[in-house]
Amino acid sequence: MTGRLRRSVLFVPGDSEKMIRRSASLPADLLLLNLEDGVAASQKDTARDTLVQALKQFDLGFHELVVRINSLETETGQRDLAAVVFPGVDGICLPKIEKKEDIEAADHVIRTLESGAGVAQGSIQLHAMIESASGVLNAAEIAAASPRMASLIFGSADYAADIRCRPGEDRTEFLLAMQMMVFACRAAGIDAIDAPCFDIRNEGLLKRESASARNFGFDGKSALHPDQLPTINTAFDVTAEEIAWAEKVLAELDAAEKRGKALSTLDGNLIDNPHRAAAERILQRKNSRLKIQD
């Protein structure tokens, strides 16, 4: 865990002042302000100007603010990055990342931009979109490429096109890639964010995808529409039962420690340090949620 709650990641069109302003009232943990896919090539410069002015003008509240720029291999992407590193922006999302060198190059540029913009060194975090076979195969190196790394975000549409698969409703074709992303994120200590459910009116499918991703170990899921946010937040939130279990585990292990024991039993089950770690993660997520609600 990186310390921030990222149950829901809402894609917000960077070329729509109306949608940016509206997003302030939405229950997304992270707003992914999008300048890449979804913005017409002829509108890239206009979208960038619209987004920068909106971020400087509107108070978007408690949300983590991350801008998805165009590829840094393009002049458009370079202009995006130069324009959006300023106080109030929490992170940059890099699209179609395939190797650690992509992250290292971005890190180097951001370091210089932070100095010129009066932003604390190292405060701008990086989120990498994994959208290809190469990205999946190199996910571990990408996740660990920089101290700025905060998450890997699965881009399933581009991934499916790249590997030429035909995903079904149960997303079996994605499961290996998803598991490899979770492995990479857990090893690097960052968050794993699942791809969005593209059938935006199918709440049943969204629930199934969210539950599956949560069971796989993902920390959150992207959303394409505000109506998807409550379902996603519920799926990736900690439950009252989990909180109660965590509190009992810590109380029992603390009592065992006073008795000079490293392990104990709870409801007939053996518990020890791995259970303590799991309990602490649950309570950390609970506390992060309470901070947002405050």
C-alpha positions in Angstrom: 0.0 0.0 0.0 1.2 3.5 -0.8 -0.8 5.2 1.9 -3.6 6.6 -0.2 -7.0 5.0 -0.8 -7.5 4.2 -4.5 -10.6 2.1 -4.6 -12.0 4.1 -7.6 -10.2 5.8 -10.4 -12.5 8.0 -12.6 -11.5 8.9 -16.1 -12.4 12.6 -16.6 -12.2 14.2 -20.1 -9.5 16.8 -20.0 -11.2 18.8 -22.7 -14.5 19.3 -20.8 -14.5 22.1 -18.2 -18.0 21.0 -17.2 -17.0 17.5 -16.4 -13.9 18.6 -14.5 -16.0 21.0 -12.4 -18.6 18.3 -11.8 -16.0 15.8 -10.7 -15.4 17.8 -7.5 -18.6 16.4 -6.1 -18.2 12.8 -7.2 -17.1 9.9 -4.8 -14.0 8.9 -6.8 -10.8 8.5 -4.8 -8.7 9.5 -7.7 -9.6 11.7 -10.7 -7.7 10.7 -13.8 -7.8 13.8 -15.9 -7.4 12.5 -19.4 -5.5 14.2 -22.2 -4.7 11.1 -24.2 -7.2 8.7 -25.7 -10.6 10.3 -26.0 -9.3 13.7 -27.0 -9.2 14.2 -30.8 -5.8 14.9 -32.2 -6.9 18.3 -33.5 -8.0 19.2 -29.9 -5.0 18.2 -27.9 -3.7 21.8 -27.4 -7.1 23.1 -26.6 -7.7 20.3 -24.1 -4.4 20.9 -22.4 -5.2 24.6 -21.9 -8.7 23.8 -20.7 -7.4 21.3 -18.1 -4.7 23.6 -16.8 -7.1 26.5 -16.4 -9.7 24.3 -14.7 -7.2 22.9 -12.2 -6.0 26.3 -11.3 -9.5 27.7 -11.0 -11.6 25.0 -9.4 -11.3 23.4 -6.0 -11.6 19.6 -6.6 -11.8 18.8 -3.0 -10.4 15.6 -1.4 -9.6 13.9 -4.6 -6.2 12.7 -5.7 -5.5 14.5 -9.0 -3.6 12.7 -11.7 -3.2 13.8 -15.3 -2.9 11.2 -18.0 -0.7 12.8 -20.6 0.1 11.7 -24.2 3.2 9.6 -24.8 6.4 11.3 -23.9 7.8 10.1 -27.2 5.6 12.7 -28.9 5.9 16.5 -28.8 2.3 16.6 -27.6 3.2 14.5 -24.6 6.2 16.6 -23.8 4.1 19.7 -23.9 1.5 18.1 -21.7 4.1 17.2 -19.0 5.6 20.7 -19.0 2.2 22.3 -18.6 0.8 20.1 -15.7 3.6 20.0 -13.2 2.5 22.6 -10.7 1.2 22.7 -7.1 -2.1 20.9 -6.6 -1.4 18.1 -9.2 -0.6 14.9 -7.3 0.6 12.7 -10.1 1.1 11.9 -13.8 -0.3 8.9 -15.6 1.9 7.6 -18.4 0.1 5.7 -21.2 1.3 2.5 -22.9 4.4 1.9 -20.7 6.4 -1.1 -21.9 9.8 -0.8 -20.2 11.4 0.7 -17.1 13.3 3.2 -19.2 10.0 4.9 -20.0 9.6 5.6 -16.3 13.2 6.6 -15.7 13.0 9.2 -18.6 9.8 10.7 -17.1 11.3 10.8 -13.7 14.3 12.8 -15.0 12.1 15.3 -16.7 9.7 15.8 -13.8 12.6 16.4 -11.4 13.6 19.4 -13.5 10.0 20.6 -13.9 9.4 20.4 -10.1 12.3 22.7 -9.4 11.0 25.3 -11.9 7.4 25.1 -10.7 8.1 25.4 -6.9 6.9 21.8 -6.3 8.7 19.8 -3.6 11.2 17.4 -5.1 9.8 13.9 -5.6 6.2 14.9 -4.7 4.7 14.3 -8.2 3.9 10.6 -8.3 3.8 8.3 -11.4 1.0 5.9 -12.5 1.9 3.6 -15.4 -0.7 2.2 -17.8 0.0 -1.4 -18.7 -1.6 -2.0 -22.1 0.6 -4.5 -24.1 2.3 -7.8 -23.9 5.6 -6.1 -23.4 4.2 -4.0 -20.6 2.9 -7.1 -18.8 6.2 -9.0 -19.2 8.1 -6.0 -17.9 5.6 -5.1 -15.2 8.0 -5.9 -12.2 10.7 -3.7 -13.6 8.3 -0.9 -14.4 6.7 -1.0 -11.0 10.1 -0.7 -9.3 11.7 1.8 -11.7 11.3 4.9 -9.6 10.4 6.0 -6.0 7.7 8.1 -7.6 5.8 5.0 -8.7 2.3 4.8 -7.1 0.4 2.4 -9.2 0.1 0.2 -12.3 -3.2 0.6 -14.2 -4.5 -2.1 -16.5 -5.5 -0.9 -19.9 -7.5 -3.9 -21.1 -8.7 -2.6 -24.5 -5.3 -1.8 -25.9 -3.9 -5.0 -24.3 -6.6 -7.2 -26.0 -5.8 -5.5 -29.3 -2.0 -6.0 -28.8 -2.2 -9.7 -28.0 -5.1 -10.3 -30.4 -7.4 -12.0 -27.9 -11.2 -12.0 -27.8 -12.1 -11.5 -24.2 -15.3 -13.0 -22.9 -17.5 -11.7 -20.2 -15.6 -13.5 -17.5 -12.3 -12.0 -18.7 -10.5 -15.4 -18.5 -8.2 -14.1 -21.3 -6.9 -11.4 -19.0 -6.3 -13.3 -15.8 -2.6 -14.1 -16.3 -1.8 -10.5 -17.1 -3.8 -9.3 -14.1 -2.0 -11.7 -11.8 1.4 -10.7 -13.1 0.5 -7.0 -12.5 -0.5 -7.8 -8.9 2.7 -9.7 -8.4 4.7 -6.7 -9.7 2.8 -4.2 -7.5 3.0 -6.2 -4.4 6.8 -6.7 -4.9 7.3 -3.0 -5.4 4.9 -1.9 -2.7 2.5 0.1 -5.0 -1.1 -0.2 -5.9 -2.7 -2.3 -8.7 -5.7 -0.7 -10.5 -8.0 -2.9 -12.6 -9.3 -1.8 -16.1 -12.8 -0.3 -16.4 -16.0 -2.2 -17.2 -16.9 -0.9 -20.6 -20.6 -1.9 -20.4 -21.3 1.1 -18.3 -25.0 0.3 -17.7 -24.4 -3.3 -16.7 -24.2 -3.1 -12.9 -24.2 -6.9 -12.5 -21.2 -7.2 -14.8 -19.4 -4.4 -12.9 -20.0 -6.1 -9.6 -18.6 -9.4 -11.0 -15.6 -7.7 -12.4 -14.9 -5.7 -9.3 -15.3 -8.8 -7.0 -13.0 -10.8 -9.2 -10.3 -8.1 -9.3 -10.6 -7.6 -5.5 -10.1 -11.3 -5.0 -7.1 -11.3 -7.3 -5.5 -8.6 -5.1 -6.2 -5.4 -6.9 -6.6 -2.3 -4.8 -9.1 -0.5 -7.0 -10.8 -0.3 -10.4 -11.1 2.4 -13.1 -14.5 3.9 -13.9 -15.7 5.4 -17.2 -18.9 6.9 -15.8 -19.8 8.4 -12.4 -22.7 5.9 -11.9 -20.1 3.1 -11.6 -18.3 4.7 -8.6 -20.6 3.5 -5.7 -20.4 -0.1 -6.9 -16.6 0.0 -7.2 -16.1 1.8 -3.9 -18.2 -0.9 -2.1 -16.4 -3.7 -3.8 -12.9 -2.5 -2.8 -13.8 -1.1 0.6 -13.2 -3.0 3.8 -16.4 -4.5 5.3 -17.6 -4.3 8.9 -16.8 -8.0 9.2 -13.2 -7.5 8.1 -12.7 -4.6 10.5 -14.1 -6.6 13.4 -11.8 -9.6 12.5 -8.8 -7.3 12.2 -9.4 -5.7 15.6 -9.8 -9.1 17.2 -6.6 -10.4 15.6 -4.5 -7.5 16.8 -6.0 -7.7 20.3 -5.4 -11.5 20.5 -1.8 -11.2 19.2 -1.0 -8.3 21.5 -2.2 -10.4 24.4 -0.2 -13.4 23.2 2.9 -11.1 23.0 2.5 -10.2 26.6 2.5 -13.9 27.4 5.7 -14.3 25.6 4.1 -16.0 22.6 4.4 -15.2 18.9 1.2 -16.9 17.9 -2.3 -17.7 19.2 -5.7 -18.9 18.1 -8.8 -17.0 17.2 -12.1 -18.8 16.7 -10.3 -22.1 16.5 -7.8 -20.8 13.8 -4.1 -20.4 14.3 -3.0 -16.7 13.9 0.5 -15.2 13.8 2.5 -12.4 12.1 1.0 -12.8 8.5 -2.4 -12.4 10.1 -1.2 -9.3 12.0 0.0 -7.8 8.7 -3.3 -8.5 7.0 -5.2 -7.0 9.9 -3.1 -3.9 9.9 -3.7 -3.4 6.2 -7.4 -3.6 6.7 -7.4 -1.0 9.5 -5.1 1.2 7.4 -7.7 1.2 4.6 -10.5 1.9 7.1 -8.6 4.9 8.4 -7.8 6.2 4.9 -11.6 6.1 4.1 -12.4 8.0 7.3 -9.9 10.7 6.4 -11.7 11.1 3.0 -15.1 11.3 4.7 -13.9 13.9 7.1 
